[in-house]
């Protein structure tokens, strides 16, 4: 690990391990647990890591070994129904009770000193929020890395199904706890069959062949798009953050599939007056724990030492640290977002982008979205290896992709905060998805995606409808000689399930109709700028 990740701190202690401990859940189900500990005399706090992805690599090394070396007992536990633990895995319904049962077990261990922290990424963040529903008095710190609190938002966006992410979650939850071999084989099988699965008519059940069998919970989450449906009752754990008093460190990346959930968590914690910190790097969901691990580990260790050892010496002086894209530099901020002024950019004929507002609404340009040849997704906040920054050239030459580009910049433009699009759209079928993306075009004409979002539209008799599409957040510098580009299309497949053009559920649709989408001049790209624009 130290050869792979330069800059990891030297170990403080040799490490011992007790594998295969049995922790009884409230219903008696055995939760299989590994205990890592410093081989030294002394009083050490405990970190709880609960995972549905197994207890082996990478969790055993990155959490069990590295944090035990730094002076922590580390308890790595397989969630029920995974990694040898008893019971049946359910995507969210058992985590609060099983977490509380584990804390009860910890209280009986002679090495437990009453100081507890939690840590982990992705679903390992969700189980932390589940414990925070009723935080035990021993819980003194949380570190939620690229973490989840709302399963519905992981699978759906404004009624659209996040198809590629749903399939990736299905593979991870089904196979990763079985070991790296089965997980890699399943991942490769999904990659080979991805096109067949994502273009099936209907989508319902098409994933079975790619995932090697039925995954009942995956079918359930894909077929319940409404967040108010009784199916999702109790799934979102947004509420604990609104009243949490446990110091909480949050980590995400600009192309993390869960970045927006992290920003929501931060806002709620700050509103509650909770001691919190936010780190946002140039990472995807997975690269935060790969290329970004030295920064993430240092941030996490500093937070845990501050709150479990009363040693704040390694904490940074500001609440927020973000990586500034286009500048390749870190910035320390007092809060997020930093409340900059917002500027609107408007599309004009010829594919230009200007700050001059139109005097009236009028039809600007029309394109045809054909679900038989759906506009492909390229980069962005995915769970797959194609996530992140990508050259959008191959996308922008398509007839079903609009681009509007601003003038060459004579001074740098800094964008910090949430980006959005106000769209005025009419269609010929009454139903359409609209994908909108901010790109940075360099002096050579290479267009790279910065942030994006998708909204669904319902129109009537060719009259335009207005919709505001959140495009996530960013911290990015458009350098001198670069240009700001706004990209608009009718979808991003298979990141999102393709629109049928009829309003039928994307999971059950069997009839697909091409849609003519007309953009009107009163549409606007809204950028939160901090310098360079007036």
NUVO-524445 format. One line per field, with one value per residue (C-alpha): residue in three letters; chain; y, z, x. Coordinates in Angstrom, 3 decimals, padded with zeros to 6 digits. Layout:
<nodes>
marlo (ALA_...)
mardren (A_...)
py (Y_...)
pz (Z_...)
px (X_...)
</nodes>
This chain:
<nodes>
marlo (UNK_UNK_UNK_UNK_UNK_UNK_UNK_UNK_UNK_UNK_UNK_UNK_UNK_UNK_UNK_UNK_UNK_UNK_UNK_UNK_UNK_UNK_UNK_UNK_UNK_UNK_UNK_UNK_UNK_UNK_UNK_UNK_UNK_UNK_UNK_UNK_UNK_UNK_UNK_UNK_UNK_UNK_UNK_UNK_UNK_UNK_UNK_UNK_UNK_UNK_UNK_UNK_UNK_UNK_UNK_UNK_UNK_UNK_UNK_UNK_UNK_UNK_UNK_UNK_UNK_UNK_UNK_UNK_UNK_UNK_UNK_UNK_UNK_UNK_UNK_UNK_UNK_UNK_UNK_UNK_UNK_UNK_UNK_UNK_UNK_UNK_UNK_UNK_UNK_UNK_UNK_UNK_UNK_UNK_UNK_UNK_UNK_UNK_UNK_UNK_UNK_UNK_UNK_UNK_UNK_UNK_UNK_UNK_UNK_UNK_UNK_UNK_UNK_UNK_UNK_UNK_UNK_UNK_UNK_UNK_UNK_UNK_UNK_UNK_UNK_UNK_UNK_UNK_UNK_UNK_UNK_UNK_UNK_UNK_UNK_UNK_UNK_UNK_UNK_UNK_UNK_UNK_UNK_UNK_UNK_UNK_UNK_UNK_UNK_UNK_UNK_UNK_UNK_UNK_UNK_UNK_UNK_UNK_UNK_UNK_UNK_UNK_UNK_UNK_UNK_UNK_UNK_UNK_UNK_UNK_UNK_UNK_UNK_UNK_UNK_UNK_UNK_UNK_UNK_UNK_UNK_UNK_UNK_UNK_UNK_UNK_UNK_UNK_UNK_UNK_UNK_UNK_UNK_UNK_UNK_UNK_UNK_UNK_UNK_UNK_UNK_UNK_UNK_UNK_UNK_UNK_UNK_UNK_UNK_UNK_UNK_UNK_UNK_UNK_UNK_UNK_UNK_UNK_UNK_UNK_UNK_UNK_UNK_UNK_UNK_UNK_UNK_UNK_UNK_UNK_UNK_UNK_UNK_UNK_UNK_UNK_UNK_UNK_UNK_UNK_UNK_UNK_UNK_UNK_UNK_UNK_UNK_UNK_UNK_UNK_UNK_UNK_UNK_UNK_UNK_UNK_UNK_UNK_UNK_UNK_UNK_UNK_UNK_UNK_UNK_UNK_UNK_UNK_UNK_UNK_UNK_UNK_UNK_UNK_UNK_UNK_UNK_UNK_UNK_UNK_UNK_UNK_UNK_UNK_UNK_UNK_UNK_UNK_UNK_UNK_UNK_UNK_UNK_UNK_UNK_UNK_UNK_UNK_UNK_UNK_UNK_UNK_UNK_UNK_UNK_UNK_UNK_UNK_UNK_UNK_UNK_UNK_UNK_UNK_UNK_UNK_UNK_UNK_UNK_UNK_UNK_UNK_UNK_UNK_UNK_UNK_UNK_UNK_UNK_UNK_UNK_UNK_UNK_UNK_UNK_UNK_UNK_UNK_UNK_UNK_UNK_UNK_UNK_UNK_UNK_UNK_UNK_UNK_UNK_UNK_UNK_UNK_UNK_UNK_UNK_UNK_UNK_UNK_UNK_UNK_UNK_UNK_UNK_UNK_UNK_UNK_UNK_UNK_UNK_UNK_UNK_UNK_UNK_UNK_UNK_UNK_UNK_UNK_UNK_UNK_UNK_UNK_UNK_UNK_UNK_UNK_UNK_UNK_UNK_UNK_UNK_UNK_UNK_UNK_UNK_UNK_UNK_UNK_UNK_UNK_UNK_UNK_UNK_UNK_UNK_UNK_UNK_UNK_UNK_UNK_UNK_UNK_UNK_UNK_UNK_UNK_UNK_UNK_UNK_UNK_UNK_UNK_UNK_UNK_UNK_UNK_UNK_UNK_UNK_UNK_UNK_UNK_UNK_UNK_UNK_UNK_UNK_UNK_UNK_UNK_UNK_UNK_UNK_UNK_UNK_UNK_UNK_UNK_UNK_UNK_UNK_UNK_UNK_UNK_UNK_UNK_UNK_UNK_UNK_UNK_UNK_UNK_UNK_UNK_UNK_UNK_UNK_UNK_UNK_UNK_UNK_UNK_UNK_UNK_UNK_UNK_UNK_UNK_UNK_UNK_UNK_UNK_UNK_UNK_UNK_UNK_UNK_UNK_UNK_UNK_UNK_UNK_UNK_UNK_UNK_UNK_UNK_UNK_UNK_UNK_UNK_UNK_UNK_UNK_UNK_UNK_UNK_UNK_UNK_UNK_UNK_UNK_UNK_UNK_UNK_UNK_UNK_UNK_UNK_UNK_UNK_UNK_UNK_UNK_UNK_UNK_UNK_UNK_UNK_UNK_UNK_UNK_UNK_UNK)
mardren (A_A_A_A_A_A_A_A_A_A_A_A_A_A_A_A_A_A_A_A_A_A_A_A_A_A_A_A_A_A_A_A_A_A_A_A_A_A_A_A_A_A_A_A_A_A_A_A_A_A_A_A_A_A_A_A_A_A_A_A_A_A_A_A_A_A_A_A_A_A_A_A_A_A_A_A_A_A_A_A_A_A_A_A_A_A_A_A_A_A_A_A_A_A_A_A_A_A_A_A_A_A_A_A_A_A_A_A_A_A_A_A_A_A_A_A_A_A_A_A_A_A_A_A_A_A_A_A_A_A_A_A_A_A_A_A_A_A_A_A_A_A_A_A_A_A_A_A_A_A_A_A_A_A_A_A_A_A_A_A_A_A_A_A_A_A_A_A_A_A_A_A_A_A_A_A_A_A_A_A_A_A_A_A_A_A_A_A_A_A_A_A_A_A_A_A_A_A_A_A_A_A_A_A_A_A_A_A_A_A_A_A_A_A_A_A_A_A_A_A_A_A_A_A_A_A_A_A_A_A_A_A_A_A_A_A_A_A_A_A_A_A_A_A_A_A_A_A_A_A_A_A_A_A_A_A_A_A_A_A_A_A_A_A_A_A_A_A_A_A_A_A_A_A_A_A_A_A_A_A_A_A_A_A_A_A_A_A_A_A_A_A_A_A_A_A_A_A_A_A_A_A_A_A_A_A_A_A_A_A_A_A_A_A_A_A_A_A_A_A_A_A_A_A_A_A_A_A_A_A_A_A_A_A_A_A_A_A_A_A_A_A_A_A_A_A_A_A_A_A_A_A_A_A_A_A_A_A_A_A_A_A_A_A_A_A_A_A_A_A_A_A_A_A_A_A_A_A_A_A_A_A_A_A_A_A_A_A_A_A_A_A_A_A_A_A_A_A_A_A_A_A_A_A_A_A_A_A_A_A_A_A_A_A_A_A_A_A_A_A_A_A_A_A_A_A_A_A_A_A_A_A_A_A_A_A_A_A_A_A_A_A_A_A_A_A_A_A_A_A_A_A_A_A_A_A_A_A_A_A_A_A_A_A_A_A_A_A_A_A_A_A_A_A_A_A_A_A_A_A_A_A_A_A_A_A_A_A_A_A_A_A_A_A_A_A_A_A_A_A_A_A_A_A_A_A_A_A_A_A_A_A_A_A_A_A_A_A_A_A_A_A_A_A_A_A_A_A_A_A_A_A_A_A)
py (000.000_002.417_001.765_002.479_005.484_007.864_010.030_007.633_008.222_005.865_003.262_003.843_000.231_-003.325_-004.802_-007.943_-009.470_-011.575_-012.892_-014.403_-013.080_-013.584_-010.561_-011.385_-009.154_-008.371_-011.299_-013.625_-013.515_-013.863_-010.825_-012.002_-009.525_-009.087_-007.151_-005.329_-003.878_-002.215_-004.660_-002.304_-001.508_001.407_002.778_002.947_004.162_001.986_002.448_000.591_-000.341_-002.181_-003.400_-005.417_-005.872_-008.385_-007.967_-008.736_-006.465_-003.522_-002.946_-005.139_-003.148_000.374_000.415_-002.554_-002.411_001.265_002.663_000.018_001.021_004.547_003.517_002.374_-000.814_-001.423_-003.624_-004.655_-006.370_-007.965_-006.720_-009.381_-011.733_-010.918_-012.158_-015.109_-013.135_-014.682_-013.412_-011.912_-008.710_-005.897_-002.698_-000.559_-002.041_-003.706_-001.364_000.735_-002.280_-004.237_-001.235_-000.769_-004.497_-004.208_-001.265_-003.298_-006.072_-003.571_-002.443_-005.960_-006.140_-005.586_-003.526_-001.067_002.238_003.902_006.094_005.102_006.441_005.236_005.386_004.105_004.906_004.489_002.055_002.014_005.637_004.686_002.378_005.296_007.459_004.504_004.369_008.162_007.780_007.161_007.831_005.869_008.014_006.404_007.730_010.675_011.035_009.994_009.984_009.544_009.081_009.339_008.330_007.515_008.599_008.354_005.111_006.473_009.311_006.790_005.051_007.854_011.492_013.590_010.473_009.164_005.848_006.004_002.761_002.206_003.000_000.679_-002.206_-001.428_-001.425_-004.735_-006.328_-004.850_-005.852_-009.344_-010.352_-008.167_-009.808_-013.167_-012.077_-010.248_-013.181_-013.508_-009.729_-009.155_-011.933_-010.464_-006.977_-008.202_-010.139_-006.998_-004.970_-007.511_-007.582_-003.937_-002.887_-005.833_-005.263_-001.504_-001.615_-004.484_-003.932_-003.894_-003.249_-005.085_-008.316_-007.822_-007.571_-011.181_-012.679_-010.089_-010.406_-014.203_-014.576_-012.836_-009.845_-009.125_-005.871_-004.482_-005.119_-003.409_-000.236_000.070_-000.231_002.268_005.698_007.743_008.729_009.063_005.442_003.323_001.089_003.801_004.534_004.748_004.501_008.097_008.951_012.696_013.338_012.430_015.140_017.767_017.183_015.395_016.529_013.989_015.681_014.518_014.710_014.420_013.457_013.444_014.100_016.333_013.258_011.104_009.562_010.554_014.076_015.793_013.657_014.735_018.414_017.848_016.178_019.099_021.702_019.886_019.403_023.072_024.122_021.904_023.578_020.293_020.335_019.261_019.371_018.904_017.711_017.663_016.336_015.774_012.266_009.820_007.501_004.920_007.078_008.875_005.600_004.980_007.999_010.168_007.845_009.713_012.923_011.057_009.012_012.059_013.989_011.072_010.340_013.994_014.116_010.905_011.897_015.293_013.829_010.474_011.505_015.226_015.972_018.659_019.367_017.966_019.575_022.149_025.680_025.960_024.006_023.288_022.288_021.905_021.049_023.729_022.127_023.877_025.229_021.938_023.552_023.167_025.999_026.376_027.956_028.904_027.355_025.740_027.092_030.381_032.379_033.955_035.987_034.066_034.938_033.767_032.789_032.593_030.525_032.442_031.499_030.001_028.086_031.081_031.694_035.242_037.140_039.396_038.392_037.954_040.546_037.883_034.148_032.576_029.239_028.946_025.493_021.972_018.525_014.983_012.472_008.895_006.223_003.640_005.440_007.123_009.872_008.064_008.998_010.016_010.477_012.287_010.958_007.214_004.159_002.566_003.004_005.457_008.107_011.512_014.033_013.012_014.588_015.263_015.653_012.400_013.374_016.936_016.029_014.165_015.722_015.158_017.234_021.036_023.121_026.815_028.267_031.544_033.833_033.176_034.360_037.188_036.618_033.533_032.770_030.957_029.010_027.850_026.422_024.841_025.108_024.947_025.368_027.169_025.489_026.588_023.581_022.425_018.942_017.227_014.235_015.994_013.940_014.299_014.111_016.915_016.417_019.588_019.839_022.488_021.997_023.687_024.133_024.652_026.534_023.386_022.908_019.957_020.041_018.477_017.917_019.755_019.039_018.127_017.104_015.653_016.815_015.484_017.635_017.508_019.887_020.685_021.358_022.518_025.243_025.598_024.393_025.698_023.522_024.204_021.380_021.186_020.364_019.526_021.725_022.501_024.479_025.148_027.767_028.502_029.651_032.468_031.317_028.811_029.026_028.123_025.638_024.593_021.185_020.085_016.737_014.414_011.940_010.185_006.431_004.079_006.386_007.169_004.843_006.206_008.175_006.353_009.637_008.538_009.099_005.364_004.017_003.445_000.021_-001.183_000.708_-001.398_001.400_004.058_007.182_009.720_013.213_016.589_018.901_022.667_024.984_028.533_031.666_032.380_029.309_030.070_028.446_029.782_029.868_030.821_032.916_034.377_036.315_037.211_037.918_041.099)
pz (000.000_000.832_-002.558_-004.275_-002.204_-001.575_001.491_003.837_007.421_009.045_011.222_014.962_015.971_014.737_014.167_015.374_014.071_015.441_012.443_012.321_015.569_015.912_016.931_017.609_015.987_017.910_016.223_016.866_013.344_013.482_012.135_011.244_012.343_012.170_014.889_014.133_017.043_017.879_019.403_022.255_025.787_026.050_025.830_022.193_020.745_018.375_014.751_013.423_009.726_008.559_004.938_002.534_000.290_002.361_004.929_002.675_000.230_000.048_003.380_005.442_004.292_003.933_007.154_009.325_008.907_008.231_011.043_013.558_012.787_013.843_017.229_016.801_017.406_014.072_013.858_010.250_010.013_007.176_006.977_007.395_004.460_003.143_003.771_005.885_008.176_008.845_007.761_004.416_003.013_002.496_000.892_003.947_006.379_008.932_009.269_012.225_014.391_013.439_014.122_017.571_018.336_017.378_019.726_022.511_021.807_021.851_025.344_026.588_025.138_027.617_025.105_024.372_026.135_025.449_022.573_019.214_015.673_012.406_008.950_005.429_001.837_-000.231_001.490_004.393_004.792_004.758_007.739_009.621_009.030_010.158_013.472_013.755_013.804_017.511_018.112_021.056_023.685_022.821_019.237_019.133_015.418_011.941_008.648_005.658_002.450_-000.926_001.164_000.621_002.693_000.179_-001.831_-003.975_-005.266_-006.153_-008.558_-009.814_-010.919_-011.533_-012.656_-014.840_-013.988_-013.363_-015.270_-015.482_-011.801_-010.835_-012.674_-011.148_-007.652_-008.433_-009.343_-006.330_-003.776_-005.236_-005.837_-004.109_-000.700_-002.347_-003.139_-005.866_-008.325_-008.487_-008.429_-011.352_-013.405_-012.795_-013.692_-016.979_-017.776_-017.242_-019.428_-022.275_-022.061_-021.154_-024.549_-024.775_-021.231_-021.521_-024.887_-023.989_-024.545_-021.814_-019.401_-016.598_-015.840_-018.595_-016.058_-014.899_-017.573_-017.027_-013.237_-013.276_-011.633_-009.984_-007.756_-006.268_-004.522_-007.766_-009.642_-006.794_-006.776_-010.566_-010.668_-007.899_-009.331_-006.929_-003.752_-001.912_-002.648_000.487_-000.800_000.056_003.534_005.931_003.173_003.264_006.273_005.632_008.952_011.319_009.814_010.708_014.432_014.659_017.232_016.377_014.665_011.053_008.254_004.672_001.594_-002.040_-005.575_-008.333_-010.396_-007.495_-008.253_-004.703_-004.678_-004.508_-001.517_000.228_-000.399_001.056_004.113_004.603_004.357_006.914_009.344_009.128_009.659_012.753_014.102_013.972_013.866_010.301_007.544_003.778_001.352_-002.396_-004.737_-008.500_-008.091_-009.160_-006.732_-006.994_-007.629_-004.308_-002.708_-005.279_-006.605_-003.918_-000.978_000.453_000.791_001.954_004.506_005.891_006.179_007.881_010.285_011.322_012.061_014.088_016.100_016.835_018.196_019.650_020.948_021.598_019.228_016.692_015.580_012.064_011.307_008.532_009.545_007.386_007.256_003.507_001.109_-002.597_-005.603_-008.284_-011.696_-014.538_-012.033_-010.411_-006.987_-003.609_-002.075_001.574_002.148_005.206_003.837_000.815_-001.436_-001.020_-002.150_-005.321_-007.708_-010.398_-014.085_-016.865_-020.290_-023.206_-026.422_-029.709_-033.404_-034.798_-031.631_-029.644_-025.909_-024.653_-021.469_-023.306_-022.392_-025.240_-025.584_-026.189_-026.295_-029.721_-031.263_-031.626_-032.961_-033.171_-032.983_-033.194_-030.385_-031.598_-028.861_-031.473_-031.557_-028.141_-027.441_-025.586_-022.150_-021.867_-018.565_-015.602_-012.183_-012.820_-010.748_-013.722_-015.018_-017.711_-015.091_-014.804_-017.228_-020.904_-024.300_-025.543_-029.194_-030.362_-028.646_-029.887_-033.587_-033.370_-034.923_-031.690_-029.544_-029.416_-028.370_-027.560_-026.991_-025.434_-026.619_-026.014_-022.483_-022.001_-018.240_-016.102_-014.949_-011.635_-011.067_-007.494_-006.425_-007.879_-011.635_-013.195_-016.478_-017.056_-020.111_-022.337_-024.500_-026.786_-028.269_-030.854_-028.669_-025.335_-023.553_-023.500_-021.359_-021.635_-020.675_-020.073_-019.512_-018.830_-020.713_-020.815_-024.354_-024.494_-027.094_-029.250_-029.280_-026.858_-024.940_-021.450_-019.274_-015.940_-014.518_-015.811_-015.068_-016.587_-016.385_-017.712_-019.648_-020.354_-023.083_-024.601_-028.269_-029.224_-026.571_-024.662_-021.080_-018.586_-016.308_-014.114_-014.186_-011.363_-012.826_-009.578_-008.265_-009.274_-008.471_-011.798_-013.453_-017.143_-018.121_-020.444_-024.048_-023.078_-023.802_-021.852_-023.627_-022.954_-024.324_-024.652_-025.802_-025.333_-023.003_-021.933_-022.419_-020.627_-017.720_-017.786_-019.222_-022.604_-022.915_-024.784_-026.107_-024.902_-021.164_-020.488_-017.656_-018.871_-017.199_-018.913_-022.224_-025.364_-027.780_-028.534_-030.549_-031.869_-030.447_-032.032_-029.290_-029.848_-027.697_-027.156_-026.751_-023.161_-021.980_-019.819_-018.301_-014.743_-013.439_-009.909_-010.617_-008.180_-010.552_-014.173_-015.075_-014.667)
px (000.000_002.774_004.383_001.061_000.011_002.877_002.527_000.740_001.890_004.363_002.725_002.644_001.950_002.145_-001.294_-003.057_-006.267_-009.122_-011.092_-014.564_-016.022_-019.774_-021.833_-025.507_-028.091_-031.281_-033.050_-030.101_-028.677_-024.873_-023.029_-019.524_-016.874_-013.082_-011.254_-007.982_-006.029_-002.711_-000.203_000.624_-000.333_-002.681_-006.180_-007.354_-010.682_-012.708_-013.791_-016.838_-016.895_-020.044_-019.988_-022.165_-019.114_-017.187_-014.416_-011.444_-009.672_-009.791_-011.568_-009.231_-006.197_-007.547_-009.534_-008.609_-004.826_-004.106_-006.239_-005.176_-001.583_-002.501_-003.858_-007.463_-009.372_-011.125_-014.203_-014.997_-018.370_-020.340_-023.929_-026.572_-026.941_-023.454_-019.922_-021.064_-023.388_-026.773_-030.182_-031.198_-029.727_-032.219_-031.054_-031.792_-034.290_-031.977_-029.012_-030.195_-031.034_-027.930_-025.718_-027.213_-026.774_-023.107_-022.591_-024.210_-021.703_-018.822_-019.798_-019.086_-015.564_-012.714_-010.731_-013.562_-012.857_-016.217_-015.035_-016.486_-016.113_-017.595_-016.026_-016.550_-017.580_-020.738_-023.155_-020.688_-021.744_-025.431_-024.995_-023.406_-026.475_-028.612_-026.740_-027.140_-030.944_-030.475_-026.787_-025.373_-023.640_-020.302_-020.431_-018.012_-017.173_-018.325_-016.421_-018.757_-016.757_-018.563_-021.548_-025.197_-028.195_-031.073_-031.324_-034.152_-031.974_-029.261_-031.637_-033.890_-033.555_-036.670_-038.553_-035.734_-034.110_-030.349_-030.004_-026.250_-025.744_-028.611_-026.965_-023.562_-025.088_-026.769_-023.443_-021.635_-024.245_-024.634_-021.025_-018.452_-018.919_-018.154_-014.592_-012.713_-012.851_-016.656_-017.037_-014.662_-016.251_-019.716_-018.507_-017.047_-020.236_-022.326_-019.965_-020.280_-024.073_-024.697_-026.066_-028.474_-029.713_-030.168_-031.975_-034.317_-038.046_-039.199_-036.333_-038.094_-036.231_-033.647_-030.829_-031.258_-028.990_-026.256_-026.326_-026.426_-029.813_-032.737_-031.985_-035.427_-034.534_-033.040_-036.274_-038.124_-036.012_-036.146_-039.937_-040.731_-039.773_-041.915_-040.067_-043.398_-044.319_-044.767_-041.983_-039.433_-040.782_-037.853_-035.223_-034.010_-031.857_-031.789_-033.517_-030.625_-028.421_-031.022_-030.491_-027.152_-024.616_-021.911_-018.914_-019.032_-016.473_-017.765_-015.734_-016.824_-015.561_-016.853_-017.752_-018.917_-022.313_-023.327_-021.872_-025.249_-026.204_-022.987_-023.773_-027.258_-025.727_-023.348_-026.127_-028.275_-025.411_-024.448_-028.052_-028.171_-025.030_-023.120_-019.318_-018.599_-015.995_-016.214_-013.519_-014.272_-011.591_-011.153_-012.508_-015.179_-016.951_-014.178_-011.115_-011.641_-010.518_-007.785_-005.876_-007.440_-006.754_-003.727_-005.796_-008.906_-006.966_-005.168_-008.441_-010.184_-007.355_-007.073_-010.816_-010.801_-007.732_-009.292_-012.513_-011.430_-008.001_-008.665_-005.759_-006.787_-003.217_-003.711_-007.072_-007.092_-008.099_-011.240_-014.482_-014.314_-011.556_-012.316_-010.200_-010.399_-010.700_-008.908_-006.404_-005.375_-005.186_-006.871_-008.865_-009.812_-013.234_-015.255_-018.455_-020.088_-021.335_-019.458_-022.540_-021.120_-023.272_-025.155_-024.878_-027.189_-025.888_-028.340_-028.255_-028.332_-028.447_-025.286_-024.487_-023.280_-023.633_-024.047_-024.844_-027.299_-030.851_-033.362_-036.113_-038.780_-039.260_-038.977_-038.131_-034.351_-033.522_-034.931_-033.372_-034.705_-034.188_-034.577_-034.820_-033.775_-030.402_-030.317_-027.821_-025.013_-023.723_-020.091_-018.276_-019.769_-020.860_-021.105_-020.180_-018.416_-014.880_-016.052_-016.905_-015.283_-013.841_-013.998_-013.378_-016.919_-015.914_-017.515_-020.757_-020.966_-020.729_-024.048_-027.157_-029.105_-026.725_-026.872_-023.883_-023.730_-020.279_-019.195_-016.405_-012.711_-011.962_-009.486_-009.354_-010.026_-013.557_-014.060_-017.290_-017.973_-021.321_-024.464_-025.033_-028.493_-030.356_-033.648_-035.075_-037.941_-038.807_-041.593_-042.019_-044.208_-045.168_-045.667_-043.003_-039.218_-036.114_-033.557_-029.921_-027.924_-024.161_-021.521_-018.241_-014.828_-013.441_-009.673_-007.628_-007.379_-011.157_-011.258_-014.557_-014.464_-017.536_-017.679_-021.163_-024.603_-028.171_-031.345_-034.957_-038.243_-040.702_-044.415_-045.583_-048.973_-049.809_-046.340_-046.414_-043.139_-042.868_-040.376_-038.284_-035.268_-032.729_-030.159_-026.746_-024.937_-022.119_-018.574_-015.456_-013.800_-011.608_-012.133_-008.645_-007.630_-008.086_-010.810_-014.539_-017.676_-019.937_-023.528_-024.483_-028.144_-029.549_-032.506_-030.807_-027.632_-027.948_-027.362_-026.577_-030.305_-032.921_-033.969_-037.169_-039.921_-041.341_-044.779_-044.581_-044.680_-042.534_-038.957_-039.005_-042.189_-042.135_-042.391_-043.328_-040.701_-041.446_-038.910_-039.367_-038.701_-037.433_-037.440_-035.325_-036.570_-034.467_-035.524_-033.590_-030.554_-027.489_-027.047_-023.470_-022.370_-019.285_-016.810_-014.569_-014.053_-017.700_-019.715)
</nodes>
